[in-house]
């Protein structure tokens, strides 16, 4: 890699110029830099301060930043009544603790959402806010109301800043196979689900994958997580073209995979900038993560699948009219995300994306991209469609329909 303070050769200057042009173009397609990050006085900061001072039955509460294993041991040694009391007193903390029981997190997040809804309703009438600010409050109100609908299983929720959230489809505790959808840029509370272009948002992606997996293997108990529990780029600038946010997102993704209940095999499905997050996380993922599949990737911050240093199988796909293919696949001085995962040199198993349209069409029902994701999710590797049409991506794999 060429240091920024040296003189790059001509071909690197050309690549940098191309990269600059592309990132200007990406401003009109959703690649934007982070703004409005959580600051002092945000709900989670206040909740953390209260948590640190509290005790339950004269017993100190664990560090909220403890490892998932440490948190799991704490809750395993806590009776149900006390655990629920903790969740009711500190919903914004318990609802986001990787290692806390899943059902307790669902309970806590319903409480946290109810309080967040009350706060936003009050803000809609706050004369100190601009009309834009009150409009934002109304949009957040609508989102929280939707997330509170009966039957929704909210695994993570933080209203601070642009917000983070994760939702489970299926029975996570009893699942034999767990899939995690890791979305890309412009992911936040307000974009977590959409009515129009449903399958371009994390909820629609996860719902679509869950239904496709049930169709692919009706007897396999599956669960799918729509995981928007990291701060994704949402404004033009360096954040979309560097790995800074991917690094913090990767830490959170690793914690999630380490804290999942049971012994189910786990597959990650990473779209766009989400594939950068997955690439950075790859070397730290637990061995139960058997598959890492990327779609529309700008790169995984590695020059090859082998350089990811993961035991998971690495899969990649890109449809023929995805504009991401025009992004220069390089990394210079931290700018850019490295090699193209669908090239033979990268070494991923390349899947067909037939039927997918554009950069956000990979989870659309009826596409080979979705069908391939579903087959991977249930372990039916012999059924995947390879991009080469003859099955090289299936080499060395057996069709396994159970965990």
C-alpha positions in Angstrom: 0.0 0.0 0.0 1.4 3.5 -0.9 1.8 5.9 2.1 -0.1 9.1 1.7 3.0 11.2 2.3 4.9 9.6 -0.7 4.4 10.2 -4.4 2.2 7.5 -5.9 2.9 6.2 -9.3 0.8 7.4 -12.2 -1.6 4.4 -12.2 -2.4 5.1 -8.5 -3.1 8.7 -9.1 -5.5 7.7 -11.8 -7.2 5.2 -9.5 -7.4 7.9 -6.8 -9.0 10.3 -9.3 -11.5 7.6 -10.3 -12.3 6.9 -6.7 -12.9 10.6 -6.0 -15.3 10.8 -8.9 -17.2 7.7 -7.8 -17.7 8.9 -4.3 -19.1 12.2 -5.6 -21.5 10.2 -7.7 -22.4 8.1 -4.7 -23.7 11.2 -3.0 -26.8 10.8 -5.2 -27.2 7.1 -4.6 -27.1 6.9 -0.9 -23.4 6.8 0.0 -23.1 9.6 2.6 -21.0 10.3 5.6 -22.1 9.9 9.2 -23.6 12.9 11.0 -25.6 13.5 14.1 -23.7 10.9 16.1 -24.8 10.3 19.7 -23.5 12.9 22.1 -23.6 13.8 25.8 -27.1 13.5 27.2 -28.3 10.9 24.8 -30.7 8.3 26.2 -28.1 5.5 26.3 -25.6 7.7 28.2 -28.1 8.5 30.8 -29.2 4.9 31.1 -25.6 3.7 31.4 -25.0 6.1 34.3 -28.0 4.8 36.2 -27.0 1.2 35.5 -23.5 1.7 36.9 -25.0 2.9 40.2 -27.6 0.2 40.7 -27.6 -3.1 42.5 -30.0 -6.0 42.7 -30.5 -7.8 46.0 -27.3 -6.1 47.2 -25.5 -7.5 44.2 -23.6 -5.2 41.8 -24.7 -5.2 38.2 -22.1 -6.3 35.7 -20.2 -3.8 33.4 -22.5 -3.1 30.5 -19.5 -3.5 28.2 -18.5 -6.9 29.6 -18.1 -9.8 27.2 -21.2 -11.7 26.1 -19.9 -14.7 28.1 -19.6 -12.7 31.3 -23.1 -11.3 30.9 -24.5 -14.7 30.1 -23.0 -16.0 33.4 -24.5 -13.2 35.3 -28.0 -13.8 34.0 -27.7 -17.5 34.4 -27.0 -17.0 38.1 -29.9 -14.5 38.5 -33.4 -15.7 39.3 -36.1 -14.8 36.8 -37.9 -12.4 39.1 -34.7 -10.4 39.6 -33.8 -10.5 35.9 -37.2 -9.1 35.0 -36.8 -6.4 37.6 -33.5 -5.4 36.2 -34.9 -5.3 32.7 -37.8 -3.2 33.8 -35.6 -0.7 35.6 -32.9 -0.6 32.8 -34.6 -1.5 29.6 -32.3 0.5 27.3 -29.3 -1.4 28.8 -30.7 -4.9 29.1 -32.3 -4.8 25.6 -28.9 -4.3 24.1 -26.8 -6.7 26.2 -25.3 -9.5 24.0 -25.4 -12.3 26.5 -28.7 -11.5 28.2 -31.5 -14.0 27.5 -33.3 -13.3 24.2 -36.8 -13.2 25.7 -35.6 -10.8 28.4 -34.2 -8.5 25.7 -37.5 -8.6 23.8 -39.3 -7.6 27.0 -36.8 -4.8 27.7 -36.9 -3.4 24.2 -40.7 -3.2 24.3 -40.4 -1.1 27.5 -37.7 1.1 25.9 -39.7 1.6 22.8 -42.7 2.6 24.8 -40.7 5.3 26.6 -39.0 6.5 23.4 -42.5 6.8 21.8 -43.6 9.0 24.7 -40.6 11.2 24.3 -41.1 11.7 20.6 -44.8 12.4 21.0 -43.9 15.2 23.4 -41.3 16.5 20.9 -44.0 16.9 18.2 -45.6 19.6 20.4 -42.3 21.3 21.5 -42.4 24.9 20.2 -38.7 25.2 20.8 -38.1 22.8 17.9 -38.1 23.8 14.3 -40.8 22.5 11.9 -38.2 20.1 10.6 -37.4 18.9 14.1 -41.0 18.3 14.9 -41.4 16.4 11.6 -38.4 14.2 12.5 -40.1 13.5 15.8 -43.3 12.4 14.0 -41.3 10.1 11.7 -39.6 8.5 14.7 -43.0 8.1 16.4 -44.3 6.2 13.5 -41.3 4.0 13.4 -41.5 3.2 17.2 -45.3 2.5 16.9 -44.6 0.0 14.1 -41.8 -1.7 16.1 -44.3 -2.1 19.0 -46.8 -4.0 17.0 -47.7 -7.4 18.6 -45.5 -10.3 17.7 -42.4 -8.3 16.8 -39.2 -9.5 18.4 -36.8 -6.6 18.9 -33.4 -7.9 19.8 -31.7 -4.5 20.0 -32.9 -0.9 20.2 -31.1 2.4 20.9 -32.8 5.7 19.9 -29.6 7.7 20.4 -28.5 9.7 17.4 -29.7 8.1 14.1 -30.6 5.0 16.1 -29.8 1.3 16.0 -32.1 -1.7 16.0 -32.3 -5.4 15.3 -35.2 -7.7 14.9 -35.7 -11.5 14.9 -37.9 -13.5 12.6 -38.5 -17.1 13.8 -37.6 -18.8 17.1 -34.0 -17.8 17.8 -33.7 -20.0 20.9 -34.8 -23.2 19.1 -33.3 -22.5 15.7 -31.1 -25.1 14.0 -29.8 -22.5 11.5 -29.5 -18.7 12.1 -29.0 -16.1 9.4 -27.9 -12.6 10.0 -28.6 -9.8 7.4 -26.0 -7.1 7.6 -27.2 -4.1 5.6 -25.1 -1.2 4.2 -25.2 2.6 3.9 -28.1 4.7 5.0 -29.1 2.2 7.6 -30.7 3.7 10.7 -34.0 3.6 12.7 -36.0 5.5 10.1 -34.8 3.3 7.2 -35.0 0.0 9.0 -38.3 -0.8 7.2 -40.0 0.6 4.1 -43.5 0.3 2.6 -42.3 1.1 -0.9 -39.3 -0.9 -2.1 -39.8 -3.1 0.9 -37.0 -5.5 0.1 -34.3 -2.8 0.0 -34.6 -2.2 3.8 -33.3 -4.5 6.5 -36.7 -5.7 7.7 -37.9 -6.6 4.2 -34.5 -8.3 3.4 -34.8 -10.5 6.5 -38.5 -11.3 6.1 -37.8 -12.3 2.5 -34.9 -14.5 3.4 -36.9 -16.1 6.3 -39.7 -17.1 3.9 -37.3 -18.3 1.3 -35.5 -20.5 3.8 -38.7 -22.0 5.0 -39.6 -22.8 1.4 -36.1 -24.3 0.7 -36.3 -26.6 3.8 -39.6 -26.7 5.6 -38.4 -29.1 8.2 -35.4 -27.0 9.3 -36.0 -24.6 12.2 -34.6 -21.3 11.0 -34.3 -17.8 12.4 -33.3 -14.6 10.6 -32.0 -11.4 12.2 -32.4 -8.0 10.6 -29.2 -6.5 12.1 -29.1 -2.7 11.9 -27.3 -2.5 15.2 -24.3 -0.5 14.0 -23.7 3.1 12.9 -23.6 3.0 9.1 -22.4 5.9 6.8 -25.2 8.3 6.1 -23.6 11.4 4.5 -21.0 12.2 1.8 -17.4 12.0 2.9 -14.7 9.7 4.1 -16.8 7.5 6.2 -18.3 5.7 3.2 -14.9 5.0 1.7 -12.9 4.0 4.8 -13.2 1.2 7.3 -13.6 3.4 10.5 -17.3 2.7 10.9 -16.9 -0.9 9.7 -14.4 -1.5 12.5 -16.8 -0.5 15.2 -19.6 -2.3 13.5 -17.5 -5.4 13.2 -16.9 -5.4 17.0 -20.7 -5.4 17.5 -21.3 -8.1 14.9 -18.7 -10.4 16.6 -20.4 -9.8 20.0 -23.7 -10.7 18.5 -22.5 -14.0 17.0 -20.7 -14.9 20.2 -23.9 -14.4 22.2 -26.5 -16.2 20.1 -28.3 -18.9 22.1 -27.9 -22.6 21.5 -25.5 -24.3 19.1 -27.2 -23.4 15.7 -24.9 -22.9 12.7 -24.8 -19.2 11.7 -24.6 -17.6 8.2 -24.0 -13.9 7.5 -25.5 -12.2 4.5 -23.8 -8.9 4.0 -25.0 -6.2 1.5 -23.0 -3.3 0.2 -21.1 -1.5 3.1 -22.3 -4.4 5.3 -19.8 -6.6 3.4 -17.0 -4.2 4.6 -18.3 -4.8 8.2 -18.3 -8.6 7.7 -14.8 -8.5 6.1 -13.4 -6.6 9.1 -15.2 -9.0 11.5 -14.2 -12.2 9.7 -11.1 -13.1 11.6 -12.8 -12.8 15.0 -16.0 -14.6 14.2 -16.7 -17.8 16.2 -16.4 -21.1 14.4 -20.1 -21.6 14.5 -20.3 -19.0 11.7 -20.0 -21.3 8.7 -20.9 -19.0 5.9 -20.1 -15.4 5.0 -22.0 -14.3 1.8 -21.7 -10.8 0.3 -23.7 -9.1 -2.4 -23.0 -5.8 -4.1 -19.7 -5.5 -2.2 -17.4 -2.5 -2.6 -14.7 -4.7 -1.1 -14.0 -6.5 2.2 -10.8 -4.8 3.2 -8.8 -7.8 2.1 -7.0 -8.8 -1.0 -8.3 -12.3 -1.0 -10.7 -14.6 0.8 -7.7 -16.3 2.4 -6.6 -12.9 3.8 -9.9 -12.7 5.7 -8.5 -15.4 8.0 -11.9 -17.0 8.7 -13.0 -20.6 8.9 -16.3 -19.6 7.3 -17.0 -20.4 3.6 -16.9 -17.1 1.7 -19.5 -16.5 -1.1 -19.9 -13.5 -3.3 -22.4 -12.3 -5.9 -23.1 -9.2 -8.0 -25.8 -8.6 -10.6 -24.8 -7.3 -14.0 -26.3 -3.8 -13.6 -25.2 -3.1 -10.1 -23.4 0.3 -10.1 -21.0 -0.9 -7.4 -19.0 -2.6 -10.1 -17.8 0.9 -11.2 -16.2 1.6 -7.8 -12.4 1.3 -8.1 -11.5 -1.8 -6.2 -8.4 -0.7 -4.4 -7.2 0.5 -1.0 -4.7 3.4 -0.8 -3.8 5.0 2.5 -7.0 3.6 4.0 -9.2 4.9 1.2 -11.2 2.2 -0.6 -12.1 -1.3 0.5 -9.7 -3.5 -1.5 -10.1 -6.3 -4.0 -13.4 -7.2 -5.8 -14.9 -10.3 -4.1 -16.4 -11.6 -7.3 -13.1 -11.9 -9.3 -11.5 -15.3 -9.6 -8.3 -14.0 -8.0 -10.2 -13.1 -4.7 -11.1 -16.8 -4.2 -14.7 -16.6 -3.0 -17.3 -19.0 -4.2 -19.2 -16.9 -6.8 -23.0 -17.2 -6.9 -25.5 -16.4 -9.6 -27.6 -13.2 -9.0 -29.9 -13.7 -12.0 -33.1 -11.8 -11.6 -31.7 -9.2 -9.2 -31.9 -5.6 -10.5 -29.6 -2.8 -9.5 -27.7 -2.4 -6.2 -30.5 -3.2 -3.9 -32.4 -6.0 -5.6 -30.7 -9.1 -4.1 -33.4 -10.0 -1.6 -36.3 -9.6 -4.0 -38.5 -12.7 -4.1 -38.1 -14.8 -7.2 -34.5 -14.0 -7.8 -31.7 -16.5 -7.9 -29.8 -14.3 -5.5 -32.4 -14.7 -2.8 -32.8 -18.5 -3.6 -29.0 -18.9 -3.3 -28.9 -17.1 0.1 -31.8 -19.3 1.3 -30.0 -22.5 0.3 -26.9 -21.4 2.1 -28.9 -20.4 5.1 -30.4 -23.9 5.5 -27.1 -25.7 4.5 -28.4 -27.0 1.2 -25.1 -26.2 -0.6 -25.7 -28.7 -3.4 -28.7 -26.6 -4.6 -27.0 -23.3 -5.0 -26.6 -21.8 -8.5 -23.1 -20.8 -9.4 -22.2 -17.8 -11.5 -20.1 -20.0 -13.8 -23.1 -22.2 -14.6 -21.3 -25.4 -14.0 -21.0 -25.6 -10.2 -17.4 -24.6 -9.3 -18.7 -22.7 -6.3 -20.1 -26.1 -4.9 -16.8 -27.8 -5.1 -16.0 -29.8 -2.0 -19.4 -29.2 -0.3 -22.1 -31.7 0.6 -25.8 -30.8 0.7 -26.7 -30.6 4.4 -30.2 -29.7 5.4 -29.7 -29.9 9.1 -27.5 -28.0 11.5 
